Amino acid sequence: MDDNQLLRYSRQILLPQIDIIGQQKLLEATVLIIGLGGLGSPAAMYLAAAGVGHLVINDFDTVDISNLQRQILHATSRLGVTKTDSARQALLDLNPEISITTLEGKLTPEELDGAMAGVDVVLDCSDNLATRFAINRACYNSRKPLVSGAVIRFEGQLAVFAPGVGNSPCYNCLYTVAGELGETCSRTGVIAPLPGIIGSMQALETLKLLAMDAPSLLGSLLLFDALTMEWHRVRLPRNPECQTCGTGSTIALEEH
């Protein structure tokens, strides 16, 4: 690290859990963020600010005025711009020393598998179960750790998975494919700061995975009620009947 980097990241380097060694790990890391909306905005900004050296960012949408109530990565001056381009501009304004790769459009399963190459951690900041299941399957295929966040109304949740590693559950262990509820922020609403809370915690869990020997949410689900300000943490066992990682799944059968 040069003098400018030592100064930029000085408050983080002061932490004994990170120090110079941990900061160097962050600078050398690559993180894939899928979804640049309410969750992806704070997650990407904090990872960029913290010095994660390479961010791979994906979204299929353009910036709409209805996004700006909560998607703080974007701006009124960039209405109509693709979210990937808008995010790239904001993130490089924040930290021009990092590198950013943009993946525009909805990724096919094959493209998702390809996007996993060279990635250290994947953040699921999407807003629908179909995409979440596709990301989970790609992470299972590639054995990449997955940091998953979700928000709706006044409710948030956060989980960390290591699908396919040891006895770790995967996202599909938590929700079945048949469990699509059709609830989204555009249909049901969400309070503005809530995605910021959960997205920031996704960034925090990612930094812990990349650079710190610290307890993480691996194998747990953290639930937050923004109205009552109550947090609940529950353990997530692996589901032996899981359609992705269970013993009877297509992927599992292919591996034996």
Buried (B, 14 or more C-beta within 10 A) or exposed (E): BEEEBEEBBEEBBEEEEBBEEBBBBBBEBBBBBBBBBBBBBBBBBBBBBBBBBBBBBBBBBBBEEEBBBBBBBBBEEBBEBBBBBBBBBBBBEBBEBBEBBBBBEBBEEEBBBEBBEEBBBBBBBBBBBEBBBBBBBBBBBBEBBBBBBBBBBBBBBBBBBBBBBEEBBBBBBBBBEEEEEEEEBEEEEBBEEBBBBBBBBBBBBBBBBBBBEEEBBBBBBBBBEBEEEEEEEEEBEBBEEBBBBBEEBEBBEEEE
